[in-house]
Amino acid sequence: MARLFSSVALAITLATNAHAQSINGLGVSGGDGPRGGIGDGAHVVRKAQSFITDAQIQAPNTNTTRQLAEGPAPVLTTSNDTSDCSERRVVVIDTSPSGAQQEMVGFGHSITDSTVSTFNSLEPEVFDQLMQDLFGQNGNNMGFMRNTMGSSDLSGPQYSFDDNGPSFNEGEPDLDLVNFSLGPYGTAMAEFIAKMGQYKGDVFLYSAPWSLPGWMKNNDLFIAPIVENYDGSAYPLLNNSFNINLIPQAIDYYTKYIDAYKSYGVTVNGLSMANEPLNYQGGYPTMYLEGADEAALLNQGLGKALLDRGVLAMAYDHNTDQPAYPYRVLQGAPGLVRSVAWHCYANPPNYTVIQDILRAFPDAIQFMTECTSYLPTVGTMSFQVAQSFMLPVQYGASGASMWVLGTDPDYGPHSPYGGCDGCEGSIIVNSTTTYTKTHDYFMVGQFSRFVRRGSINHRVLQGIEGNGYVYGDQFYINAFQNPDLSWTVIFMNNLGNTDDQEVALSFSTLGEQVWHGTIPAKSVVTWLLPSQQVLGESNRTAPYNSLPPYPLGNSTSVSAPSGGNGSNGTASSTLISACGSTAMSSSAAATSTGSVTVVPVPDVTHSFASITATDTVGLAPP
């Protein structure tokens, strides 16, 4: 039997390696912290396990819902016997050669100035605990992180790295970038990311500017004023855009930033040329950047500079409703850009565009790089993280990140002039000694803890229901084969009814092997399933114990499951069926939200003499 398990596993491995879309060549941000985690060769999954987070948002410091709590382990049988249950959802994972899809990088968040300032306000021992909770192997072990290049709407003070004037909106041209400097806030972020590397040494880090310095734009302003439409919405300002006569200076700006981070021991692994390049409203840093101009930046020197530094050029970094933009960049700068970044804010987002890009550019590595939970309300159901991670992955994304990682209790510090005043992240820092893990923390953990870098997403042939267009009638499934050949299978049960789903999961090439388990209503569940080799060693599985391995509270940490869990795979516990399991009931509570007063953007009348293409000849080569 063990020989048969090994032969089947070898066949699956060869098929996977031959057909998966590769992330080969992607770097890490650095640091001597631990690498990998459960599901890699050093942390082998040796028994079936199940972890659950309820969709209902609970009040802080209460234990009314399950948050990364251990649930009944799925049970392996050798047939699809349904005699003990009235109805099962049949799930089939494609382990044929064509079933292996993209390699994964990971999941995570965005590091903003609000993250850095609030985290740095913590006492040293509390800071250490928080970083373990976020990046440690007994914590969320996040491996795909984004950071803001200069200020954003989740910054209090506003700045670029070369304002060259008394304020961010009063700068004069600095064509040789002699005044380029990370400054106090950029330095603080670089130092924070260097510390991150002490807790996890294999993070993929990518940077994105919300705007280039004001003097590089057609309106001379880092932050444009807010102009309202008739309906009160913000009006986009056409001149809040990149001045294409300053391409050499922009290239110099990007490369100086990457090199400056390197001096702090941080390697920038990916670069987006502009966050949301089709967003050019006022009130916080934004900048219109045409797709053709993004390609021009790459063709005129930035592409080679990034390749020389081992940095992945990432096109677009905006919503799914304008897929022609990344097409134009990929077509316009061949060989210089091999990645596309997407956001979730189209209504609704259509992640099939990821698949469309792959048809034209099969080697393109794609990510969902921003989505946010806005003013979450205690007692309501939130699948925001799962919705934002699972559909992109299903259609070909190699990773995903939510927006802001950490804020204060007022969702800041943030720009006083506009932008998001209710974006919640995974962490709220309450004081120098306390912080709260939000609902997003646990939802992100359902992915980042259990999906290893280098794991391979597999096509799900049967079992998925619904799509992004009808919220509340969805059952999503992602299936990953980890480097140790174990499986991480993630379920989202957001069906319109309140019924648990009894699941019978099988693999297309493994005959009658079937895993049985329960996916409670209104929850996200992660299964860890041992590899065929491990099953061949013991020819059985054992149910995990019922004690939660993670705290239900919000500011402490206990040991999370390791690959071995103290077991060699030969436990003799009686196998139990999870068919009779029921979901824990949750109680609703109420919460209050704050408000913010937007103040006018200063110095919006500043201007300087226009610069022509002739003026830039011979200046600031990239």
N, C-alpha and C positions, 0 to 999 in steps of 0.2 A: 504493500500500500504506500509506504513512504517513498519507494522508487517511482511509483506512478505520480504522486504529488510533485516530486522533483522534476520529472520529465515535463509535466504540464506547465509548471512554473517557468522552466527554461524556455519553452516555446512562447509563452506570453512575454517573457523578458525580451527575447529576440525580436518579436513582432513590434513591441513597444519602442525599442531602440531604433528600429529601422524606419518607423513612420512618424514619430512624434516631431512636432515643430520645435526646433531647438532654441535654447537661450544661451548657447555656447558663446563665450566671450564677454558676457556681462560681468562686471566687477563687483566689488564690495567696498563700502565706505571706509573700512579699516578698523583698527582696534584689536586688542588681544583678548577680547571677551570670548565666551564659549560660542561654538558654531553648531548649527543643526538643532536636533531635538528629537522628540518621539517620532519614530518612523524612518530614521536613518540607520546606517549600519551600526552605529554605536548605541542606539536606543531602540532595539528591535521590539516591535509589537508582538507580545507572546500570548495574549488572550483577548477575546472580544470584549469591547467596552462601549458604553454609550453615555453621552453627555447632552444635557438639555438646558436651554434657556427659553423661558416663556416670553411670548411677545408682549404681555402686559407690563407696562412700566410701573414699577413699585415706588413707593415713597422712600426717600433716603433712610438708611439705618433701620429698615424693617425687613422681615423675612416672610413676605406674603407670596413670593413667586420663586421659581427655581432659576438660578443663575449659574451657568456652567456646573450644574449639579449632576451627580452621577445617577444614571437611570438603569433599569433592568437591561442586562447585556443581551444582544441578539443571540439566537441559538441556532447552531448548525444542524441541519438534518440532511438526509440523502434523498428526499423526495419532496414534492410540493403538496404534501398532505394538508388538507384544510379541514379535517374532521373536527378539530378542537375549536374552530372559529367559524362564524357564519359567513364571513366575507373577508377577502384579503386583496390588497393592491399588489399586483404582480410587477416587480421591478427587474429589468434585465439590463446588465452592464455589458457593453460590447468589448470583449477581450480578443476579438479577431484582429488581424493585421490592420484593418481599416478603422478600428475603434480607437486606437491611440491618437490623441489630438495634440494639444500644445503642452510643452513643458511649463511648469509654474515657477514664478519667482517668489510670490508671497502676498501677504496682506498687511495693511497698516493704516497710517494716518498722515496728516500734514503737520509739520512743525512750524509754528508761527511765532512772532514776537510775543504774543500772549502766552504761548506755551513756555517759552524760555523765561520770561519775567516771573510768571507765577510759580513755576517749578523751582527757580533759583531762590525764591523767597522762603523755601522750606528749610527747616533745620537739617543739618547734614545726614543724620540717621533716618529722618523721614524721607528725604530726597533719595537716599539709597534704597529704601523699601519701595518707593514709588517706581524707580527705574527697574527694580527686580520685577515688580508687578507687570510692567509694560514690556520689557525686553528679555527678562530672564527665562531660562528654560522651565522654571516652575511658575512662570507667569504667562503673559500673552505671546511672548516670543515673536514679536512683529518683525518681519523681514523686508517689507517694501514701504519705504518712507519717502515722503516728499517734503521739501522745505521751501520757504519763500525767499526769493533773491531780492532783498530790499524789503520795504514795508508793504503791507497789504491792509485790507479793512480790519483784520485781526491784529492790528498794531495800534498802540496809543500814539507815540511820536511817529511822524511820517518822514521818510528819508529815502534817498537812493545812495549809491556809493560814490557819486560824484555830483552833488547838488551844485557845488561851485557858486555859492551865494549865501546870503544871510538866512535863507529859509528854503524849503523844498520847492517853492514856487517863485523864487527870486534869483535863480541861477543864471550865469552867463556861460556861453560856449567854452568848453575846455577841450579843444580839438586834439590835443596831445595827451589828454587824461592825466595830467601831472598831479591833479588833486584827487585821483582815485584813492579811496580808503574804505575798508569795511566799517570803520567808525565804531563807536561803542556798542551799537545794537547788532551790527553784523558780526563783530568780534564775539559778542556774548553768544550768538547762535552757533558760530563755528566751534567755540569751546564746549557748548552744550552737546553738539553732535559728536565731538571727540570723546566726551564722557559716555555717550551712548555706546560707543564702541567697546567700552570696558565691560558692558553688560551683554552685548551681542556683537560678535565680530564679523558676521556675514550679512549685514544689512545692505540692500540695494538702495542707494540714495539718489534722488533726482531733484533738481532745482528748477524753479520757474519764477521769472520776474513778473510782477503785476504791471509794472511800467518801467521803461528806461528813464533816465533822468529827463527832467522837463525840457532842457535845452536840445534834446535829441528829437523832440516832437514838433509838429507843425503849429501847435498853439503855444509853445514855450512853457507849458505848465505840467508839472508832475501830477497834480490833482486838478481836474477841471471842475468848474462850478456845476451845481445841479440845475438843470433847466427842465421844467415840467411840461408835459403834454397837457391837452385839454382835460384829460381824465385824471390828472395828478400823477401819472407815472413819469419816471425819469426819461428825458429825451436824450438820445445818443447824439454826441457832438462830433460831427464829421472831421473837424480839424484836431480832435484829440487822438492823433495818429502819429505813427513813426515817420520821420523825415528821411526819405530814402537817399537823400544826398549825404547822409551821415552813416552809411553802411560801414566804412572802415572804422569809424569811432565805435559803433555798436559792437563790431567783432572784437575790438580791443577791450571793450567793457566786459563782454562775456568771458574772454580768456583770462583777463586779470582777476576776475572773481574766482574762477576755477583754481588758478595758481595761488591766490591768496588763501583759499581753504586748504590747499595742499600744505601750506606752511604751518598749519595748525594740526597736521596729521589726519586730515579728512580728505578722502577722495570722492569727488563728485562723479557719480557713475552715469547719470543721465541729465540732459538739459532740454527743457522746452524753451523756445525762444520768446514765448509770451503766454502767460496764463490768459485764457479766454480772449483770443485775439480779435474776436468779433464783438466784444463787450467794450464800448467806449463811452459809457455814461460818466457823469461826474459824481463827486462826493467821496471817492477813494481812488487809489491808483488803478488806472486802466489805460489801455493803449490799443487802438486799432492797428492791426498788422495784416495786410493782405497776404493771401497764400503765395502769390507770385513773389512778393517781397521776402517772405520767409525762405523760399527757394533761392532767391538772389543772395541772401545773407550766407546761406550754405555754399553756394557756388563761388562766391567771391572771397572765400577764405575761411569762413567759420567751420564749414564741413571738414576740411583738412585739419584745422586746429583741433577739433574735437576728436577726430580719428587718431591724431598724434598723441592725444592725452588719454585715449581709451574711454572716451565719453560717448554714450549713446545719444544721438540726436533724435528727439521725440517731436513729431509734427503735431500741430493743431492744438490739443489740450483744451477742447471745448465740447459743446453739446453734439448729440447724435443727429440733429436735424439739418446739419450742413456738411454731409459727407464728401461733397465735391472739394472742400478745402484740403483735407489731407491727401486726396487723390492728386490734386494739383502740386502739392509739395513733393510727394513721392515721385511723380512723373517729372517734375521740374529739376530735381536734384538727385539723379540716379547715382547709386553707390555711396551717397553721403548721408542718407537718412534711412533707417530701417525700422522705425518704431512710430506708433500713433497712440496718442493719449485722448481719452474721451471723458466727458462729464455727464452727469445724470439729469441735468436741469431742463432738457426738452420735456414737453408735457403731452404724452408720456415719452420717456426715452425709448429709442428703437435700436437695440443692440445688435440687430441683424446686420447693421452696417459693418460690424467687425468681420463677419463672415464675407461680406461683399469685398472688403479690402483684401482679404486673404485669397479670394478668387483671382484678383489681379496681381497681388504681390504675396505669394505664398510664404515668403520668409519674414514678412513683417511681424514684429513683436508688438502686441497691443495691450493696453492697460485701461482700466477705469480708474481715473486719478482724482476725482472729486465728487462727493455728494455729502449732504449734511442733514442732520436731524435739527429741525428748526422749532424752537419753543415747544419741546416735548411736554406732554401733559400726563401727570400721574393718573393711572387707571385706564388710560387708552392703550390700544394695541399698536405696536410699532415693529414693522418688518423692514424698516428703511435700510439697515445694513445688509440684511440677507437679500433684499430686492436688488441692491446696488452691487453686490458681489456675485450672486449666482447666475443671473442672466448674462452678464458680460463673459463670465467664464464659460458658460454653456456655448456661446457663439465664438469663442476663441481667445479671450483675454488671458494673459499670463499672470495677472495680478490685479489688485484693486486696493484703493486707499480712500478712507473717509476724509472729510475736511478736518477742521481744527482738532488737534490732539488734546489741548488743555486750555482752560480759561479760569477766570475768577467767578464767583457766584452770579455776577451780572453779565455773563457771556463776553467778557472782555479781558484785558483792555482792547478796545477797538477804536477805529477812526471816529473822531467826534464829528466828522463832516458828512458821513453817510456809510453805506455798506451794510453788512449783516449785523444786526443788533440782537439776534436771538439764536445764533449758531452754537449748538452744544456739542462738545466732544466726548471723549471717553473719561476725562478727569476734570473735576472741579476742585480747585485749591481753595479751601475755606479759611485757612489761617497758616501760620508758620509751622504748625504741628499736625494739621489734619487735612485730608483730602477725601473726596467722594468718587467712587467708581460709578459711573452712570450706566444706564441700560446699554448704551453703545459699547462700553468696555466689554461686557459679557458677550454681546452679539459678535463683535470683532473676534473675540477669543474663540468662538465656535469654529472659526476658520484658521486664524493665525497660529493657534497652538498645535494644530493637528495636520496641516498641509505643509509639507517640507519643500524647500527649494529643490528643484530638480524632479519633483514628483510630476506625474503625467496625468492630465485630465483625459478621461475616457468618455466616449459617446454613450448616452443612456438611450437604449432602444425602446424601452417601455416603462411606463410609470409616471412620467411627467404630465401634469395637467395645468392648463391655463397659460397665460402670457402676461406681458406688462401692460396690456390695454384694459384688462378687467381686474381691478384690484379687489381682493376678497374672495376669489375663486381660483386659487392657485395651489399647486403642489409641485414644488421644484426639487430637483435632485442634481447634485454634482458628485462625481465619483473620481477619485484620484488614486493612482498606484504610487506609493511612496518609494524612496530609494531602497528600503529593506524588503520591497515587494509586498508589503502589507497594503491594505486599502483603507482610505479615509472616504467615507460616504456621508454627505451632508444633505439633510432633508429640511424643507420648509413646508409646514402644514398651515396654509392660510386659506383653506377651503371655507366656503360660505357657511357650512354647518358647524356644529360643535362636536363632531364625532372624531374620536381617535382613528387613526389609520393603521390597520394591521397589515404589515408588509411582508411579502415573501420575495426576497432578493436573490437573484442568481446571476451567474456569469455565463456569457454565451458559449464559451468553450469548455465549461467544466461540468457538463452533463447534468446530473440530478442534484448537485450540491446546492442547497437552498438555505439562506439565512432568514430566520423568522424573528420579528420584533414589532414593537408598537411605536408609532410616531404620534404623540399626543396632539390634540387639537391646539391650534394657535401657539405653535412653538417651532423652534429650530433645534434639530437633533443631529449630533455627529456620532457616527459609528466608526470605531476602529476594528478592523477585521484582520486577523493574522494572515501571513503569507502561506502559500501552499507548503513551503518547506517546514514552517513551524507546525502546521497542522499534521504534516507527515511525521514529525517527531513524536507527537502524542496521540494522533488520530482522534482527538477530541478537543473540545473547548470547555471552559468553566465560566459560569456567570460571575461577574464582578460583584463585590460586596455592595451593600446598600448605603454605606456611609458617604456623604458628600466629600469629595476630595478638595473642594474649593469652598471658601467661606461664603456664607450668605450675607455677611456684613460687608462694609465698603472700604475699610482702610487697613486690613491686615491680610496676611498671606500665610497659607500652610502649604505643605508639600503637594505638588501636583503629581499625577501619575507619570512615572518614568516608563521607558520601554519595557522593562522587565516586570515592574510592579511586584517585585519580590517573589515571582513565580517562574519556574522553569518550563511551564506549559504542561506539566503533568499532574495538575490538581485533580483530585478525585471527587469534587463536589458533583452532586446529582444535577443533570441538566434540567433546566426549568423552562417552560414556555412563557413568553411575555404576552401571550394573547389576552390574558385577563387583566393586564395592567390598565389603570385608568389615570387620567390627568389630575394633577393636584389643582384644587380650586384656588382662585386668587381673589383677593378683595380689592375693591377700588378705593381710591383716596383722591384728595384734591390738592392742588398746588397753585401757587400764584406766580405770575410772570412779571418781570420788570419792564420799564419803558425807558427810552432814551431820547434826549433832546438833541436834534441835529443842529450844529452851528454852521454858519456860512464858511465856505472855503476861503482862506485868506489870499491876498495878493494875486487875484485872478486877472488884473489889468497889466501885469508885468509883460513886457515884450522886449525884444532886442532886434538888431538889424538882421534881415534875412540872410541865410547862407546859401550860396549857389554851389553847384557841382564844381565850378572852377576854383572856389575858395578852398576846397578840400584836397586839391591835387597835391600829392607829395606829403600829406600829413597823416600821422598816426596809422602806419601800415599795420595790418592785422598780424 
